[in-house]
C-alpha cells in the first residue's frame, strides 16, 4: 500500500494549476446543504432536505475527486451528476446510523465503524448500480488492515487544517483540494490492492 506521504505528494502535479478551482468547487458543494439549514434551522422538512442534498453531494464530491486524481478534466457539474437515484440517501442513512450505534458504545467503536465504511461513497461514485449492502461489505473488506493508515491521514489533515486557521484560512485553499484528492488516491490504492 502506498504511504500517506506519497499519496499527498502525488496530488502536487495533479493539482498543479487547479488548486483554486478545486477548492471553490469543494467549498461551494460543502456549503450548499448549510444554506438550507440557515433558512430555518428548526424546520424538520428543511433538515431532512439538507441531509438528502448532503448525501448526493458526498457521492458527487467522491466522483469529482476520483476523476481529478485520475487526471481527467471535470467541472463543477460533476458534483451534481449523481442526483438520479435514492441510493445516496440510503448510503448516508446507513453510514450515519452505523456510526451513531458505534458512538453509543464509546467513541472508539464509532471511529472504527466510520473508518470501516469510509469507502462506500467512492464505491457508489464509481459503480452507481452496486447494491447498498454489497458496497458496505466491500468497504469493510477493503479497509481490513488499512484503518490505521486512513486514521493517520485524517489526523494529519485535521492538524494541518487547524494550523491553517492561523493563516486566516488562506492555507485551506491549498490543503482542502490536496487532501480531498489524496483520499481518492487512497481509495484507488485500496481498490488496486484488492
C-alpha positions in Angstrom: 0.0 0.0 0.0 1.2 3.5 -0.9 2.3 5.6 2.1 0.3 8.7 3.2 3.2 11.0 2.4 3.3 9.6 -1.2 -0.5 9.9 -1.5 -0.4 13.6 -0.6 2.8 14.2 -2.7 1.2 12.6 -5.7 -1.5 15.3 -5.6 1.0 18.1 -6.3 1.4 17.5 -10.1 -2.3 16.6 -10.4 -3.5 19.9 -8.9 -0.6 22.0 -10.2 -2.8 24.6 -12.0 -6.2 23.9 -10.4 -5.9 24.4 -6.6 -8.3 27.3 -6.6 -10.8 25.8 -8.9 -11.0 22.6 -7.0 -11.1 24.5 -3.7 -14.0 26.7 -4.9 -16.0 23.6 -6.2 -15.5 21.7 -3.0 -16.3 24.7 -0.8 -19.5 25.5 -2.7 -20.6 21.9 -2.6 -20.0 21.7 1.1 -21.8 25.0 1.9 -24.9 24.2 -0.2 -26.6 21.9 2.4 -25.9 24.5 5.1 -27.8 27.1 3.1 -31.0 25.0 3.5 -30.4 24.9 7.3 -29.7 28.6 7.6 -33.1 29.4 6.1 -35.0 27.9 9.0 -32.9 25.7 11.4 -36.0 24.5 13.3 -37.9 23.3 10.2 -37.8 19.5 10.2 -38.5 19.3 6.4 -35.5 21.6 5.6 -33.3 19.4 7.9 -34.3 16.3 6.0 -33.8 18.1 2.7 -30.3 19.1 3.9 -29.4 15.5 4.8 -30.6 14.3 1.4 -28.7 17.0 -0.5 -25.6 16.2 1.6 -25.9 12.5 0.6 -25.9 13.4 -3.1 -23.2 15.9 -2.8 -21.0 13.5 -0.9 -21.2 11.0 -3.7 -20.6 13.8 -6.3 -17.5 15.0 -4.4 -16.2 11.5 -4.4 -16.7 11.2 -8.1 -15.2 14.7 -8.7 -12.1 13.9 -6.7 -11.7 10.5 -8.3 -11.8 12.0 -11.7 -9.2 14.6 -10.8 -6.9 12.0 -9.3 -7.1 10.0 -12.5 -6.1 13.1 -14.4 -9.4 13.8 -16.1 -10.8 17.2 -16.7 -14.0 17.7 -14.7 -16.3 20.6 -14.0 -18.5 21.7 -11.1 -21.5 19.9 -12.7 -19.8 16.6 -11.9 -20.6 17.1 -8.2 -24.3 17.1 -9.1 -24.2 14.2 -11.6 -25.5 11.6 -9.1 -28.9 13.2 -8.4 -30.6 10.4 -10.2 -31.5 7.7 -7.6 -32.3 7.3 -4.0 -29.1 5.2 -3.3 -27.0 8.1 -2.0 -29.7 8.8 0.7 -29.7 5.1 1.7 -25.9 5.1 1.9 -25.9 8.2 4.0 -28.6 7.0 6.4 -26.8 3.6 6.9 -23.4 5.2 7.2 -24.7 7.7 9.9 -26.7 5.1 11.7 -23.7 2.7 11.9 -21.5 5.4 13.3 -24.2 6.5 15.8 -24.6 2.9 17.0 -20.8 2.7 17.4 -20.7 6.0 19.3 -23.3 4.9 21.7 -21.0 2.2 23.0 -17.9 4.5 23.2 -16.1 6.9 20.9 -13.6 4.4 19.7 -16.1 1.9 18.2 -17.7 4.9 16.3 -14.4 5.9 14.8 -13.6 2.3 13.8 -17.0 2.0 12.1 -16.5 5.3 10.4 -13.2 4.1 9.1 -14.5 0.7 8.1 -17.3 2.1 5.9 -15.4 5.2 4.8 -15.1 4.0 1.2 -18.8 3.5 0.4 -19.3 6.9 -1.3 -16.3 6.2 -3.6 -17.7 2.8 -4.4 -21.1 4.2 -5.2 -19.5 7.1 -7.2 -17.6 4.5 -9.4 -20.4 2.0 -9.6 -23.9 3.6 -9.4 -25.6 0.1 -9.9 -24.0 -1.5 -6.8 -26.2 -2.7 -4.0 -26.2 -0.9 -0.7 -25.2 -3.9 1.4 -22.7 -5.0 -1.2 -21.0 -1.6 -1.1 -20.8 -1.6 2.7 -19.3 -5.2 2.7 -16.8 -4.2 0.0 -15.7 -1.1 2.0 -15.3 -3.3 5.1 -13.2 -5.8 3.1 -11.1 -3.0 1.6 -10.4 -1.4 4.9 -9.2 -4.6 6.7 -5.7 -3.8 7.9 -5.9 -0.2 6.4 -7.9 1.6 9.1 -4.8 2.9 10.9 -3.4 4.4 7.8 -6.6 6.2 7.0 -6.9 7.3 10.6 -3.4 8.8 10.4 -4.2 10.5 7.1 -7.3 12.1 8.7 -5.3 13.1 11.8 -2.7 14.7 9.5 -5.3 16.6 7.5 -7.0 17.8 10.7 -3.7 19.0 12.2 -2.9 21.0 9.0 -6.4 22.4 8.9 -6.1 23.6 12.5 -2.8 25.2 11.7 -4.4 26.8 8.6 -6.7 28.8 11.0 -3.6 30.8 11.9 -3.1 31.8 8.3 -6.6 33.3 8.3 -7.8 30.2 6.4 -5.8 31.1 3.3 -3.8 27.8 3.6 -7.1 25.9 3.3 -7.3 26.8 -0.4 -4.2 24.5 -0.8 -5.0 21.9 1.9 -8.6 21.0 1.1 -8.0 20.2 -2.5 -4.8 18.3 -1.7 -6.3 16.1 1.0 -9.7 15.6 -0.8 -7.8 14.3 -3.9 -5.4 12.2 -1.6 -8.5 10.4 -0.1 -9.4 9.4 -3.7 -5.9 8.2 -4.2 -6.2 6.1 -1.0 -9.4 4.6 -2.3 -7.9 3.7 -5.7 -4.8 2.2 -4.0 -7.1 0.0 -1.9 -9.0 -1.0 -5.0 -5.9 -1.9 -6.8 -4.6 -3.8 -3.8 -7.8 -6.0 -3.9 
